[in-house]
Amino acid sequence: MKLSFGYMTVPTKAEAQKIVLELLEIGLIACANIVPGAESYFVWEEQIQKANEVVIFFKTKTENEDKIIKTVKKMHSYECPCIVFHSLDYGNKDFLNWVNESC
């Protein structure tokens, strides 16, 4: 069982909800947390930018990562959305089994 912890940012809570519900509906993620109020700083088009964003954390099977990226890029309002993954190697085995079975 190979699982991943995902992270992405979006500009609004409504967009976050739309993306999360779609990923749940098509079975690509087991669960997600939507966290509004992120103050983000980054370089874009050679300028330092600041934006208020919403963070999405989610859990999935590693094999779903490419499908998640493709699905989110079709829905996301950013030209270059942040969609990244980290291997979930250790944790509550009951929870990890649930993630594996849920997507």
C-alpha angles and dihedrals in degrees: 000000000000115000134180138207111218133204130190139157130219133180099241142027090236091057090047091052092048092051095044094048091050093049090049093046094054092043100244097125134035097210144340141204120216112205116185125196103054114156105211129194122189145144114257125168090355093302131106107244134193124201139169107234143173118237123217120199117187142170125224147145113283089234089065096059098096092045090050092051092050093046095047094046089057091053103033121101094212121093090222110021123196107242112158137160138207126195114257100217103157139023145098102342092211090055093045090050089051091052090050093050095043100061 
